[in-house]
Amino acid sequence: MQNPLSYLEGLKQKGINLGLGPISRLLDRLGNPQNKYKTVLVGGTNGKGSTAAILSSILASEGMKVGLYTSPHLCDFRERIRINGCMIPEDTLCALIDKVQEEIREDVTYFEFATALAFLYFSLCEVDMAIVEVGMGGRLDATNLAYPEVSIITNISMEHQKYLGNNLKSITGEKGGIIKKGGVCVTAARGRKVLDTLEEICRQRKAVLYRTGRDIRIRRSGKGSFSYYGINKLYSGLSLSLAGRHQIENAALALAAIEVLTAKGVSVSDTSVVEGLRDVRWEGRLELVSRNPGIVVDGAHNPAGISSLCNALMTDFSYRRLIVMFGVLRDKDYAGMLKKLLPLVDKLVLTKPKVERAACTEDLLSVASLHHGHIEVVDDSVEALARARFLAGTDDLVCVTGSLYLVGEIKKHLCLGLPENRFL
């Protein structure tokens, strides 16, 4: 019999399926485990994983048993499925792969199968709440078969046009599919077209929409410190452990979701809010993984994410020179990413993540050379890291970015795998 983990890996060949038929029928055969606990769906373009992690940390600080499902993983598939920070045990994962495989009657994709695994594991472990990161879109995403207490849409920008549409209205329509009839959505999305589309979806579904900047406001009062002026709640002097100004906006969305949950009878104390924000960890996002020279990894993989990274590099880090190691998937807007990033860069090392979808370095070089003169190309990511380190002095900073796949490769090489018993 095929090894369960090999079977799971082999599903990557199935590609992408935007349609709920196969996953819906699979979950039916598994007893619809996604309906046996409360759920929060977190969709959008950037910041989904961070927002989900912040919310999970707060609820776990309250003493709840909290499932967290995110994607992609950095080093180990088990990162995707956690309860109170602990990854699903490998023997349990293998047993559940076999169990789900027994119910397969038609082709399902890697992401659909993974989603079924997460839903089933959370049900068997009787979690109080599952925080579920939406995959590519929303409306036809496998995660959308859960019915959320609140839907979070972090932000929306151009991405995955091949699948979601070639304009912001279409993309927003897809991502807004996680807003349920009679439900509640909180969002940090901006832009008239995006907000008009979200408002229209909520009108049609008689759902409530809370927006940052209108219903939810934040005031920064120092590095990592902020006050939250929410729907009905005020928190002052909060401290967030995650680096980057954009993470405070993600925290605001998590706090707004907490307000919605408490209005529905979920008890969350102010102490749990303070502790959850203070203790949250989220790997691969502005994460300092080494010193002398400093090495920071960040999974920014589109122009909006790169903008947030650039802001953080200018405000949250001190260094003499910036050496950037950049690798990206070929279906990403790497021209837009490089255009935003390169004005900050002293030396650029182009590389290639070890995945089939990776952009070739020749294509990256043809774009980067239009904006920068100090570029080296090292296809192998481990060798590229060694070169970036060699180029950096002790007062310099090496930044690895462009893809979470690249970040995962570097973290695995540095032997910085995820700890088993620490909430992340």
Secondary structure, 3 states (H helix, E strand, C coil): CCCHHHHHHHHHHHCCCCCCHHHHHHHHHCCCHHHCCEEEEEECCCCHHHHHHHHHHHHHHCCCCEEEECCCCCCCHHHHEEECCEECCHHHHHHHHHHHHHCCCCCCCHHHHHHHHHHHHHHHCCCCEEEEECCCCCCCCHHHHCCCCEEEECCCCCCCHHHHCCCHHHHHHHHHHHCCCCCEEEECCCCHHHHHHHHHHHHHHCCEEEEECCCEEEEEEECCEEEEECCCCEEEEEECCCCCHHHHHHHHHHHHHHHHHHHCCCCCCHHHHHHHHHHCCCCCCCEEEECCCEEEEECCCCHHHHHHHHHHHHHCCCCCCEEEEECCECCCCHHHHHHHHHHHCCEEEECCCCCCCECCHHHHHHHHCCCCCCEEECCCHHHHHHHHHHHCCCCCEEEEECCHHHHHHHHHHCCCCCCCCCCC
